[in-house]
Amino acid sequence: MTQQEFNDISKRYLEGKTTEEEERFLEEWFQNQPTQYPVNVPENQRKNLEKRIWRQIHAQIRPVGHIIQMPLTWVSGAAACLLVGVLWWHSLEPPPQVASTAELSLPIKVENTGIEVKNTTELEQEVRLEDGTVVLLKQNSSIVYDKTFNRTKRTVYLKGQAFFKVKRDVKKPFVVHTGDLTTEVLGTSFWVSHHEKSNTIEVSVTTGKVSVYTEKPNQKSEKNGVILTPNQKVLYDVVSKNIVPGIVENPVPIVAPEVVNLPFVFKETCLQEVLDALSLRYGVEFVIANPSAKDCKITADLNGLSMFTQLELICKSIDATYEKRGTVVFINGDGC
């Protein structure tokens, strides 16, 4: 068999288009190979060649638009066959010059039945699921989903940090499991971050509504959780099982871009009206602790500033302070 024939069979194997006879040939051939194949290839060239092969395999299993679902043993087996086979033929002729490239995320075999996609690069990796959902995986993060994903349900398991832009489907909620914490949505965008060092999980919402909860032991009909809206987050302590709601570090406007670009300037405007405008722009609730401060007049240019910087300027102008309590911001002061 020539190198080209071997490559052709391996490629069809990855695509699931080989005959049973060809599959048996490749699998038997792979099983009979030694764990270390002796070839006279310099280490730096071998690594470059291995990266190029994985990049080619990656292109086959993760085309733009979706991820091809296939038996996971096919991926690892065919990849190993292709690598060892190419190295074997490679040792018979002068090695070609190949450009170095970073390793890309690949579906790999996991303990549970399903497909795992892991990002081994230093950049965010985009994963497009079969239902149209887009996942941005951070470095060293991974997701696992069943081979029957999107048939009757949409469930993924996350390790690390990822941003989800979920395709709306009212009949099949999108569920993300991160340890004991479950995040469930119909169609929205949000971040999920599992911080192993601090033993915490954080969920923050960009658009839409997100249900975040944990199952109570022996009480399947009752859950411990909250509903999050844009610019809100929860921090879940893995040890204590506590869910603490809050506001994201840098809230972003939730209104249309044409509204955001309008002048955000106030002149002799009462505090309550200014806070109402902030609430409309960011979806955050503001409460004035002292009713006598509601009519304090505000004159300020708040264009181009973050929400909390805007709050600081507002509070300083009336000698007040603000305090975050969960998902609500309280304004404290003696009034005008």
N, C-alpha and C positions, 0 to 999 in steps of 0.2 A: 504494500500500500504506500502511495506517495504522500508527502506532507500535505499537499493540496487536498487529496481525498480525505485524509484524516481530519483536516480543518473543516471541510464541508460537512462531514458526519457530526463533528462536535457542535458546529453551529446549528444544524438541524435538531440535534439532541436538546440544546437549550431552548429552541423554539417549540419543542414537543412534536416535531414532524418526522421523527425517525420511525422506521419499521421496528417491529418487535425483535427481529433478528439483529438489526443494527444496534438496538439498545442493549441486547445481551452481549454483543461483541464488545461494546465500549465498557460496560460495567464489569465484565469478566476481565478485560484487559487491565482496567484500573485496579481491581482487587489483586491482580498478580504482580503489580509493580512494587518495588521496594520503597520504603518510606523515604530514603535518600537516594536519589538517582545520580550516579557518578557521571558528571559531564565536565569537560574542560572549558568552562566559561568563567571569566573573571567575575568576582562578586558584584562589582558595581554595574557591569553589563547585565548580569543575571537579574538584579533588582529592577533595573530599567525595563528589561524585557517583561518581567512579571507585572510591573505596573501597566505597561502597554496592553498586555493581554487582559488584565482586569478591566481596563478602560473599555476595551472592545466588548467584553462580556456585559459590562454595565450598560453599554449602549443598546444591547439586545434585550436586556431584561427591564430597562427603565426608559422606554421611548417617551417622547413628549406626549402628554395627554393622559397617560395611565401607566400602571405597572402591570406587566404580564404576570398572572398568577400561574405558578407551576409547582410541581412537587419539589420540595426543598432539596431532596437528595440529588435531583437532577442538576441543580445549580452547583453544589459543592463538588459532586462527582465529575461533571463535565468540565468544570473549571480546572480541577486538578489534572484530569486527563489531558486537557489542552495544554496546560503549562508544562507538565512533564514531557508530553509528546513533542512539543515545540523545542524544549531544551535539548531533547535527545537528537532531533534533526539539526538543531542549532549547533551542536558540538561537532557535526560532520563538515561544517563549512564556516568560513570566517563570519563572525557576528556582525550584523548590520548596526549602524549608528542609530540609536533611538534617543529621542528627547526625553528628559526627566519630567515626570508629571506627578501631581499629588494623587494619593489614593482616593477613590470615590466611594460613596456609600453603596452597599450591595445587599440584596436579600441573602440571608444566611440561615443555616439550620438552627432552630431553637428547641428547647425542651418541650414546650407546648406545641400542639399542632397549629401551624400557621406560617406566616411569612414575616421575617424581621428585616427592617431596613435601618441600617446604622450609618451615621455620618462620621467618617474617620478623617475628614478634612478639617482645615482651620476656618473654613467659610460656612455660612448657612447653606444647607442643601434643600432644594425644593423637591417635594414628593407629591405627585398627583395621583390621588386614589381613583378607583373606578367610578365612584359616584360624582366626581367632579370636584371634590374637596381638595384644597391645596394645603400641604403641611410644610412649614419651614423648620427643618431640624437644625438645632445648634450643634456645635462640635461635641463629639462623643455622646450624642443623644441617639435614641433609637425608638422606633415604634414597631409593634407587632400586631398583625391583624389576621383573621382567619381566612382560609382559602375561599370560604363562602361569603366573604364580605360583600354587603350591599344586596344580597339575595332576599333575606328576610330582616336583617338588622345591620347596623353600622357601628361596630365596636372596635376600638383600638386600645392597645396597652402602651403607655409611654414610660420611658426611662430617660431622665434628663430634662431638657428644656425644648419646647417647640411652640410655634405659633400656628393656630388652626384657622383657616378661612373655610367654613363649612358650607357646602351646597345645601340649600334648603330642601327638605323633604318631610312634610308633615306626617307622613305615614311611617317613616323610619327615623326616629331620633338618632342623633350622632352622640355616641358615648365614649368618653376617654377615661380609662382607669389608670390612676397613678398611685400605686400602693393601695392603701385602704380608701383613698379619696376618689369619688366618682364625679365627673363633670358631664352634664347632659344638655344638649341643645337641639334645636330644629334646624336653624340656619343662622350663623353669626360668625364673629371672629374674636379670638381670645388667645391669651398666652397661658401655658401651663409650665411651671418650673419646679422640678424636684431637686431641692438642695440637700444632698446627702450629708454634708458636713454638719449642718445645723439641724438635720432631721426634720425639715419642714417642706411643705408643698405649697406653692403660691399659684393662684388662678386669678388673672386679671382680664377684664372685658374691654374690647375695643368697640364692637358694635353688637346690637341685639341684646337678648337676655340669656343668661346662663344659670342653670340649676347646679349647685355644688353640694354634695352630701356624702355622708358615710352611713353604712348600714349599722343599725343598733343590734347588738348581740341578742339572738333569740326573739327579735321583734321585727320581722320582715315587713310588716305593714307600717312601721314607723321609722322615719329617717331623721338624722341630725344634719340639718343643712340650711342653706340660704339661697335666695334668688339674687343674682347680680345683674346690674345694668351697666352701660358704658361708663368708664372711668372708675369703676368699683373693683375691689379685689378681696380675696380672702387669704388668710395665712393659716394653714392647717399644721398643727403640731403632731407629728407621728406618734410621739410617746404619750402625751396627755390626751390625745384625741380631740383637742379643742379646735374649734373653727372660729377665727377672729376676723370679722369683716372690716374693711377700711377703704380708703381712697388711694388710687394709684399715685406714684411719686410725681408724675408730670401729666395731669389731665389734658386731653386734647379736645378741641371743639367738636361737637357732635352735629352741628347744624351744617347746612349746605355751604360749599366753598364761597358762593357769591355773597352769602350772609356774613361769613367770617371776614371777608375782605372789606366790609363796610366799616366806616370810621367808628371806633369804639371810644368815644369822647363824651364826658359828662360835665355839665356846667350848672352849678347850684342845683343838683339833683338830690333828692332825699335818699338816704341810705337804703331804704327798703326797695326802691326802684332800681338802684344800682345792683343790689344783690339778686333781684329778680332777673335782671338782664344776664348776670353771670350764671345763674341757675339754668336759664334757657340755653345758654351757649355751651355749657359743660355737662348738664344733666346732674349737677350736684346740688344737694339740699343745703340751704343756709338758714340758720336760726339766730335771730337777734335776742340775746338773753335778757337785755334790759329794754322794755318797750319804749322808754323815753328816748332811746337812741335812734328809733326808726326814722324820725324826721330830720336827723342831722344832715346838713347839706354837703354834697361831695362835688368837688371840681377836680377833674383828673383826665389825663390822656393815657388810656390803657392799651393803646395800639402796640402790637408786636411784643407783648410781655406774656410770660407764663401765668397760669391762673393764680398760683400762690404768690408770685411777685405782685400781681394786681391786688390781691388781698392785703398784702403788707402795706402797699401805698394807701389803700382805702382806710385801713385801720390807723395808720400813723396820722392821717389827716384829721381824725376825730379823737385821737388819743385812746384808741381801743386796741384789743388784741384778738387773735382768732385761735380756736382750739379744735382739733379734729377728734371727734368721738364716733368711732365706727365709720359709717358712710355719711355722716352729717358734720358740717362745719358750724361751730357756734362762735358768734361775735360777742365779745365781752367788753363792757365799758360803762362809764357812768353817764354817758349821754353828752349832749352839747352844753 
